Amino acid sequence: MGDIPWGVVAPVIVIQVVLAVIALRDLLTRPAVNGPKWVWAIVIVLFGLIGPVLYLTLGRRET
């Protein structure tokens, strides 16, 4: 117990951070989204890999 398989965990963490940064940047620069921006910010930050994917697929509104 205690041995973390960093070869598996590190890429997942990197992907999660990159997706969150991309989603938050898009959220801040997009003039309109589906729903309140503050709710999407919470979803992106709190729901790991799923939050940014949900925002990028469902939250963006084409203007």
C-alpha positions as CSV (number, residue, x, y, z in Angstrom):
1,M,0.0,0.0,0.0
2,G,1.3,3.4,-0.9
3,D,3.0,2.7,-4.2
4,I,1.3,5.1,-6.7
5,P,1.7,4.0,-10.3
6,W,2.9,7.4,-11.5
7,G,3.3,6.2,-15.1
8,V,-0.5,5.9,-15.2
9,V,-1.6,8.7,-12.8
10,A,0.6,11.5,-14.1
11,P,-0.8,11.6,-17.7
12,V,-4.3,11.6,-16.3
13,I,-3.5,14.5,-14.1
14,V,-1.9,16.4,-17.0
15,I,-4.9,15.8,-19.2
16,Q,-7.3,16.9,-16.5
17,V,-5.4,20.2,-15.9
18,V,-5.0,20.9,-19.6
19,L,-8.8,20.3,-20.2
20,A,-9.7,22.5,-17.2
21,V,-7.5,25.4,-18.4
22,I,-8.9,25.1,-22.0
23,A,-12.5,25.0,-20.7
24,L,-12.1,27.9,-18.3
25,R,-10.3,30.0,-20.9
26,D,-13.1,29.4,-23.4
27,L,-15.7,30.1,-20.7
28,L,-14.2,33.4,-19.8
29,T,-13.8,34.6,-23.5
30,R,-17.1,33.3,-24.8
31,P,-19.9,36.0,-24.8
32,A,-22.8,33.5,-24.2
33,V,-23.0,30.0,-22.9
34,N,-25.9,27.6,-22.1
35,G,-26.7,28.5,-18.5
36,P,-24.9,30.8,-16.0
37,K,-21.2,31.1,-16.4
38,W,-20.6,30.7,-12.6
39,V,-22.3,27.3,-12.7
40,W,-20.1,26.1,-15.5
41,A,-17.0,27.3,-13.7
42,I,-18.0,25.2,-10.7
43,V,-18.7,22.2,-12.9
44,I,-15.3,22.6,-14.7
45,V,-13.4,22.9,-11.4
46,L,-15.1,20.3,-9.2
47,F,-15.9,17.4,-11.6
48,G,-12.4,16.5,-12.7
49,L,-12.3,15.1,-16.3
50,I,-16.0,15.1,-16.7
51,G,-16.6,18.8,-15.9
52,P,-14.6,20.2,-18.8
53,V,-15.9,17.6,-21.2
54,L,-19.5,18.4,-20.2
55,Y,-18.8,22.2,-20.7
56,L,-17.1,21.7,-24.1
57,T,-19.8,19.5,-25.4
58,L,-23.0,21.0,-23.8
59,G,-22.2,24.4,-22.4
60,R,-20.8,26.3,-25.4
61,R,-23.3,28.3,-27.4
62,E,-22.5,29.2,-31.0
63,T,-23.0,32.9,-31.6
